[in-house]
Amino acid sequence: MTAESVRAIWCREFRRDDISVDDDFFALGGQSLVMVRIQGAYLEELGVEVPMDQMFLRPTVAAISAYIESQAATTAP
């Protein structure tokens, strides 16, 4: 479920609908302005703050989704 949401955010911000879970943010042409918009969408739509360093370390939909899920698991009551 998280990967679908992350992928939808990426598709919207990159203005393309052919992004797969293994596509690399930087290979897609990602740069700082896109990254900031995606960070804002994560916070607004998914309720999770993803630090910029994590976006550099986990530059795919699959990797960042796993990070978001791990953060949700650690903050769950």
C-alpha positions as CSV (number, residue, x, y, z in Angstrom):
1,M,0.0,0.0,0.0
2,T,2.8,2.5,0.9
3,A,4.6,1.8,-2.4
4,E,1.5,2.6,-4.4
5,S,1.1,5.9,-2.6
6,V,4.8,6.8,-3.0
7,R,4.7,5.8,-6.6
8,A,1.6,8.0,-7.2
9,I,3.4,11.0,-5.6
10,W,6.4,10.4,-7.8
11,C,4.3,10.1,-10.9
12,R,2.5,13.3,-10.1
13,E,5.7,15.3,-9.3
14,F,7.7,13.9,-12.3
15,R,4.6,14.3,-14.5
16,R,4.8,10.8,-15.9
17,D,3.0,7.6,-15.2
18,D,5.5,5.0,-16.2
19,I,7.6,5.1,-13.0
20,S,8.2,1.6,-11.5
21,V,9.1,0.8,-7.9
22,D,12.8,0.2,-8.9
23,D,13.3,3.5,-10.9
24,D,16.0,5.7,-9.4
25,F,15.0,9.2,-8.4
26,F,18.1,10.7,-9.9
27,A,18.0,8.7,-13.1
28,L,14.5,10.0,-13.6
29,G,15.9,13.5,-13.5
30,G,15.2,14.2,-9.9
31,Q,16.7,17.3,-8.4
32,S,16.3,19.4,-5.3
33,L,13.1,21.2,-6.1
34,V,11.3,17.9,-7.0
35,M,12.7,16.3,-3.9
36,V,11.3,19.1,-1.7
37,R,7.9,18.8,-3.3
38,I,8.0,15.0,-2.8
39,Q,9.0,15.5,0.9
40,G,6.0,17.8,1.4
41,A,3.7,15.3,-0.2
42,Y,5.0,12.5,2.1
43,L,4.2,14.7,5.1
44,E,0.9,16.0,3.9
45,E,-0.5,12.8,2.3
46,L,1.2,10.0,4.3
47,G,1.8,11.8,7.6
48,V,5.5,11.0,7.7
49,E,8.6,13.2,7.5
50,V,11.3,11.8,5.3
51,P,14.6,13.5,5.9
52,M,16.6,14.5,2.8
53,D,19.5,12.2,3.6
54,Q,17.1,9.3,3.5
55,M,15.9,10.3,0.1
56,F,19.6,10.2,-1.1
57,L,20.2,6.9,0.6
58,R,17.0,5.3,-0.7
59,P,16.4,6.7,-4.2
60,T,13.8,4.2,-5.3
61,V,10.1,3.9,-4.6
62,A,10.7,0.5,-3.1
63,A,13.5,1.6,-0.8
64,I,11.8,4.8,0.4
65,S,8.5,2.9,0.9
66,A,10.3,0.4,3.1
67,Y,11.8,3.3,5.1
68,I,8.4,4.9,5.5
69,E,6.9,1.6,6.7
70,S,9.7,1.1,9.2
71,Q,9.1,4.6,10.6
72,A,5.4,3.9,10.9
73,A,6.2,0.6,12.7
74,T,8.5,2.3,15.2
75,T,5.9,5.1,16.0
76,A,2.9,2.8,16.2
77,P,1.3,2.6,19.7
